[in-house]
Amino acid sequence: MATYLIGDVHGCYHELRALLAQADFDPQADTLWLTGDLVARGPDSLDVLRYVKSLGDCVRLVLGNHDLHLLGIYAGISRNKPRDHLNKLLSAPDLDELINWLRRQPMLQVDHEKKLVMAHAGITPQWDLDTAILCAREVEAVLSSDTYPLFINAMYGDLPNDWSPSLTGLPRLRFSTNALTRMRYCFPGGQLDMVCKDKPDQVSAPLKPWFALPSKLPEGYSVAFGHWASLEGKGAPRGIYALDTGCCWGGQLTMLRWEDRCYFWQESFAVRDEDDD
């Protein structure tokens, strides 16, 4: 039995299957963690969703910003952009079934035995683990409800960018969603910067990567995340695992076997036009 962690798939179905084959992944015995952004930018989002859904309980995934964007398109709130390559998915006969499954997936995964946490973008330094779990569950509850389009409609926006337990309603949900799915940089006090997308060596003070600020997570806990392809899986401190290595941009799909920290890589089968997240 092994635990495999894979970075953002982004519709790269054939690379996903080839990567799992490298490790002889067995869905009857192994567990697969996915950092979110299953869909968009790559060519085969429909096949990815169908396959991951078919794996059942062996999968532990989190939703990413592109997954939420798909929910927005489905709800008639967001615009389907040609660069997302979602037309095949949006015209599929099982679209309703896939969307209803997707919007009931977690925003955060925590395994206390392994001391492992996974979120698409990471864990804001303003949260301890209990707060992260609480805020993730609040977003999950709204997404799985019949009123989820109201949340999606109010999801877009960069404010508030400073956490306070007194936040309520849609501003609280928006902060939580941004922290879990869009965050890269923070100000010294932990406030989110939702603008900068440059590589860390190109960014000057006061901004720092979220993982470079003091963490409130329990000692010994690790964080796995995706979202930030330009890191190329490098530069994070010990205990922080950056797993998005830009397969949909012609890079690699990265997988980490947790038990022995062994990495597997699958090169992209096709070079695609690069664009911001």
C-alpha positions in Angstrom: 0.0 0.0 0.0 1.4 3.4 -1.0 0.3 7.0 -1.0 0.9 8.9 -4.3 0.7 12.7 -4.5 0.3 14.3 -8.0 0.5 17.9 -9.0 -2.0 19.8 -11.2 -3.2 17.5 -14.0 -4.9 20.3 -16.1 -6.5 17.9 -18.6 -3.4 15.9 -19.3 -5.1 12.5 -19.2 -2.5 10.5 -21.1 0.4 11.8 -19.0 -1.6 11.0 -15.8 -2.1 7.4 -16.9 1.5 7.0 -18.0 2.7 8.5 -14.7 0.6 6.1 -12.6 1.8 3.2 -14.7 5.4 4.0 -13.8 4.7 3.3 -10.2 2.4 0.3 -10.9 -0.4 2.3 -9.1 -3.1 -0.1 -7.8 -6.4 1.6 -7.0 -7.4 -1.4 -4.9 -4.4 -1.0 -2.6 -2.9 2.5 -3.0 -4.2 6.0 -2.3 -4.0 8.9 -4.8 -3.8 12.5 -3.7 -4.4 15.2 -6.3 -3.6 18.9 -5.8 -6.5 20.2 -7.8 -6.9 21.9 -11.2 -7.9 18.6 -12.8 -9.3 20.5 -15.7 -8.5 23.3 -18.3 -5.6 24.2 -20.4 -4.7 20.6 -21.4 -6.7 18.7 -24.1 -8.5 16.0 -22.2 -10.4 17.4 -19.2 -13.4 15.2 -19.8 -11.2 12.0 -19.7 -9.5 13.2 -16.6 -12.7 13.8 -14.7 -14.2 10.5 -15.8 -11.1 8.6 -14.8 -10.6 10.2 -11.4 -14.3 9.8 -10.6 -14.1 6.1 -11.6 -11.3 5.5 -9.1 -13.7 6.0 -6.2 -12.6 6.1 -2.6 -8.8 5.6 -3.3 -8.7 9.3 -4.5 -8.2 12.2 -2.1 -8.3 15.4 -4.1 -8.7 19.1 -3.5 -10.4 21.7 -5.7 -8.3 24.3 -7.5 -9.2 27.6 -9.0 -9.7 26.1 -12.5 -12.1 23.5 -11.1 -14.0 26.3 -9.5 -13.9 28.2 -12.8 -15.5 25.2 -14.5 -18.3 25.3 -11.9 -18.8 28.9 -12.7 -19.0 28.2 -16.5 -21.5 25.4 -15.8 -23.6 27.8 -13.7 -23.6 30.4 -16.5 -21.6 32.9 -14.4 -18.1 32.6 -15.9 -17.0 32.7 -19.5 -15.7 29.6 -21.3 -12.4 30.7 -22.8 -10.9 29.0 -25.9 -7.6 28.5 -24.1 -9.3 26.4 -21.5 -10.1 23.6 -24.0 -13.3 22.7 -22.2 -15.8 22.4 -25.1 -15.6 18.6 -25.2 -16.3 18.4 -21.5 -19.1 21.0 -21.6 -20.9 19.1 -24.3 -20.5 15.6 -22.7 -23.7 13.6 -22.0 -22.5 13.0 -18.5 -21.6 16.6 -17.7 -24.3 17.0 -15.0 -23.1 13.9 -13.2 -19.5 15.0 -13.4 -20.2 18.5 -12.2 -22.3 17.3 -9.3 -19.5 15.0 -8.3 -16.9 17.7 -8.6 -18.6 20.3 -6.5 -18.8 17.9 -3.7 -15.0 17.4 -3.5 -12.9 18.8 -0.7 -11.0 22.1 -0.5 -8.5 20.6 1.9 -7.1 17.2 2.8 -5.6 16.4 6.2 -4.1 13.2 7.4 -3.1 13.5 11.0 -1.4 10.1 11.1 0.9 11.1 8.2 1.0 14.7 9.4 0.2 15.7 5.8 -1.9 18.6 4.6 -2.8 19.3 1.0 -4.4 22.4 -0.5 -4.3 23.6 -4.0 -2.4 26.9 -3.3 -1.2 26.2 0.2 -2.1 27.3 3.8 -2.0 31.0 4.6 0.4 31.8 7.5 -2.5 33.6 9.2 -4.3 30.2 9.8 -3.6 27.5 12.2 -4.7 24.0 11.2 -8.0 24.1 13.0 -8.9 27.4 11.2 -7.9 26.0 7.9 -10.1 23.0 8.3 -13.0 25.1 9.5 -12.8 27.5 6.6 -12.4 24.8 4.0 -15.4 23.0 5.3 -17.5 26.2 5.1 -16.6 26.6 1.4 -17.3 22.9 0.8 -20.8 23.2 2.4 -21.7 26.1 0.1 -20.4 24.3 -3.0 -22.4 21.2 -2.3 -25.6 23.1 -1.7 -28.3 24.0 -4.2 -27.4 27.7 -3.8 -23.8 27.3 -4.9 -24.2 29.6 -7.9 -24.7 32.5 -5.5 -21.3 31.8 -4.0 -19.6 31.3 -7.4 -21.1 34.7 -8.5 -19.5 36.4 -5.5 -16.3 34.3 -5.5 -14.3 36.5 -7.9 -12.4 39.3 -6.3 -9.2 40.0 -4.3 -10.7 41.4 -1.1 -10.7 40.9 1.8 -7.0 39.9 1.8 -6.5 39.9 5.6 -7.9 37.1 7.8 -10.0 37.9 10.8 -12.2 35.4 12.7 -14.9 38.2 12.6 -15.3 37.8 8.8 -18.7 36.5 7.9 -20.7 35.7 4.9 -19.4 36.0 1.3 -16.3 38.0 2.3 -15.2 35.2 4.6 -15.9 32.6 1.9 -14.0 34.7 -0.7 -11.0 35.0 1.6 -10.9 31.3 2.2 -11.3 30.4 -1.4 -8.5 32.8 -2.4 -6.2 31.5 0.3 -6.8 27.8 -0.6 -6.8 28.1 -4.4 -5.1 31.3 -5.6 -2.5 32.4 -3.1 1.2 32.7 -4.0 2.6 35.7 -2.1 1.9 37.4 1.2 2.9 40.6 2.9 4.9 40.3 6.2 1.7 40.2 8.3 0.3 37.4 6.2 -2.1 39.4 4.2 -2.6 37.9 0.7 -1.2 39.6 -2.4 -3.4 38.5 -5.2 -1.5 40.3 -8.0 2.1 39.1 -8.3 2.8 35.9 -10.2 6.5 36.3 -10.8 9.1 33.8 -9.7 10.4 34.4 -6.1 13.9 35.5 -7.3 12.2 38.3 -9.3 10.1 39.7 -6.4 11.4 42.3 -4.0 10.3 43.1 -0.4 7.9 43.2 1.2 6.3 40.3 -0.6 7.4 36.7 0.2 6.0 33.3 -0.8 3.4 32.2 1.6 5.7 29.3 2.7 8.5 31.6 3.5 6.6 33.2 6.4 6.3 31.6 9.9 3.7 28.8 9.9 1.1 28.2 12.6 0.7 24.6 11.6 1.6 21.9 14.2 5.2 21.0 14.4 6.2 18.2 12.0 3.3 18.7 9.6 4.0 18.9 5.9 2.1 20.7 3.2 1.7 19.6 -0.4 0.4 22.0 -2.9 0.1 22.8 -6.7 -1.0 25.9 -8.5 2.4 27.5 -8.8 3.9 26.0 -12.0 6.7 28.6 -12.3 8.3 27.2 -9.1 9.1 24.1 -11.2 8.9 22.1 -7.9 11.9 24.0 -6.5 12.7 26.5 -3.8 10.3 25.5 -1.0 11.7 24.7 2.4 11.7 21.3 4.0 8.3 19.9 4.6 6.7 22.0 1.8 6.1 20.1 -1.4 5.5 22.1 -4.6 4.1 19.5 -7.1 2.8 21.6 -10.0 5.5 21.4 -12.7 3.6 22.7 -15.7 2.7 19.6 -17.6 0.0 21.5 -19.6 2.7 24.0 -20.6 5.0 21.3 -22.0 6.7 20.6 -18.7 6.2 17.5 -16.5 3.6 15.9 -14.4 5.1 15.2 -11.0 4.2 12.5 -8.5 5.6 11.9 -5.0 5.4 8.6 -3.2 4.9 9.7 0.3 6.3 6.7 2.2 9.8 6.9 0.8 9.7 10.5 -0.7 10.4 9.0 -4.1 9.6 11.2 -7.1 8.3 10.1 -10.5 8.0 12.4 -13.5 6.2 12.2 -16.8 7.1 14.5 -19.6 4.3 16.3 -21.5 3.2 14.6 -24.7 2.5 17.9 -26.4 3.8 21.5 -26.0 1.0 23.9 -25.5 0.8 27.7 -25.5 1.8 29.0 -22.1 -0.5 31.5 -20.3 -0.9 32.8 -16.7 -2.6 30.4 -14.3 
